[in-house]
């Protein structure tokens, strides 16, 4: 019996050739360009969205809350902000949407302070701005 020659029986494996260096430079360049394009897209998409910031709230009675908040938006835009009142468990007990029309202060900024009162269904322990969005 002869000793088996594995390369004769199964064949030899091909040696892998290394990818050229320009391929790795090109791949890195494409990845960087895609990353930059993504950041620009995210920034441009959300830059015009209005934002609301809590200033304070007052429990005016057992079934009414007053919320003061600051809205920052482009001066010519109309925005709607949703304010909500929460109970001790964090469940909403009151909700109101407030429309803020075009407004510019002395410097031309669209920043304004709004105060709104609304009724609640149960005892509220806090009130806050939930979100703001631009009206088309």
N, C-alpha and C positions, 0 to 999 in steps of 0.2 A: 504494500500500500504506500502511496506517495503522500508526502505532507502537503496539505492544501495550501495553496497560495491565495490569500484572501483578496488581493488586488486583481488576480486573474478571475476569481470567482465572482466578485461583486463590483469590480471596477474601482477606479480612483475618483476621489472627490475633486471637483474643480476648485481652484483657489479663488476666493472672492477678491475682486479688484476694488481698491479703495475709491471712494467717490472723490472727484477732483475738488481742489480747494475752492474754486470759484463757486461751486454748488453751495458750500456752507456759507460763504459770504452772501450769496444771493438769497438763501433761505433766511439768514439773519436780517437782511435788509427788508424782505417782505414782511417778516414778523414785526419789525419796528414800525413800518408804515401802516400795517393793520392796527397796531396798538394806538398810534397817533390818530388815525381816522376814527377809531372808536371813542377816544377821549373827546375829540372835537364834536362828534355827533351827540354824545351825552350832554356836553356843556351847552351846545346850541339848542338842544331840545328843551332843556329845563330852565334856561336863563330868563324866559319871559313869563314864567309862571308866578302868580302872586303868592305871597307868603303871609301868614298871620302869626303874631306873637302875643302871648298873654301879657296883660298888664295887671289885671286884678279882677276880683268878683266880689259881690255882696249878696248875701241872702236877705232880700228885702222883706220877705214874709215866709210863712211855712210852705207856700205854693208858688213863690215867684223868686227869680234870680236875676241879678243885673251883672252883666259881663262887660268889661272894658278890654279892648284888644287893639293892637296896632296892625294895620295892613300896609304892606309894601308891594307896589305894583307899578307898571308903566302908567304915566299920567293920563294917557288917552284911553286906557283900557277900562272895561267894566268887569268887576270881579264879584263872585259870590263866595261868602265864607260861611261855613257851618259851625255853630257853637253848640256845645252840649253841656249838660249838667249831669254829674255822677253821684251815686250814693256811696255809702261806706264800702260796699262790696265791689265798687267800680262799674256797676251796671248803669247804663244811661237812664235817667228819669226825666229828661227834658232835652229838646232839640229845636234849633231854629236856624234857618238859612237867611243870611243878610246880604242884600245886594249893595255894592259900593260902586257908584258911577264914576265917570271920569273926574279926576280931581288932581290939582297941582298946587303945591304950597308956594311960598314966596321964592324958593330956589328952583322951582320947576320939577320937584320930585313928586312922585305919586304916593307919598307916605302919609297916612291919616290915622287918627285915633277914633275908634268907634265905640259907642256904648249902646248895648241893647238889653232890654228886659224881656223875659219870657217866662211862661208858666211851667211848672214842673209837676209831675204826677206823684212824687213822693219826696221824702226828706233828702235834700241834696247836700253833699259835703264839699263839693268843688264844682267849678265850671271852667271850661277851657275852649279854645279854638280847636276844632277837629281838623279842618282842612279848608283850603281856599283854591278856587279855580277860576280861569278866565272864561267869560261869556263871549261867544262869537257874535 
